[in-house]
Amino acid sequence: MKLNDMRIGTVGGTLCSIWVSFSFGDLLHTALMAAVGTAVSYTTSRILGKVGKRKRE
C-alpha cells in the first residue's frame, strides 16, 4: 500500500465518521440560525445607517 493510498483512506474514514455524527435536525437548525442571524444583522445595519443620516442632516 502506498503512502498516498493510506492518506486517502484515513481522510475518507475521518470524513465518514464526522458525517455520521451530524443529524438532519442539527443541519437544519444551523441553517435556520444562520439565516436569522443574517437577517438581524442586515436589518440592524440598515436601521443604524438611517439613524446616522438623520443625525448628520
Secondary structure as the mmCIF struct_conf table of DSSP 4:
data_model
#
loop_
_struct_conf.conf_type_id
_struct_conf.id
_struct_conf.beg_label_comp_id
_struct_conf.beg_label_asym_id
_struct_conf.beg_label_seq_id
_struct_conf.end_label_comp_id
_struct_conf.end_label_asym_id
_struct_conf.end_label_seq_id
HELX_RH_AL_P HELX_RH_AL_P1 LEU A 3 SER A 21
HELX_RH_AL_P HELX_RH_AL_P2 PHE A 24 ARG A 56
#
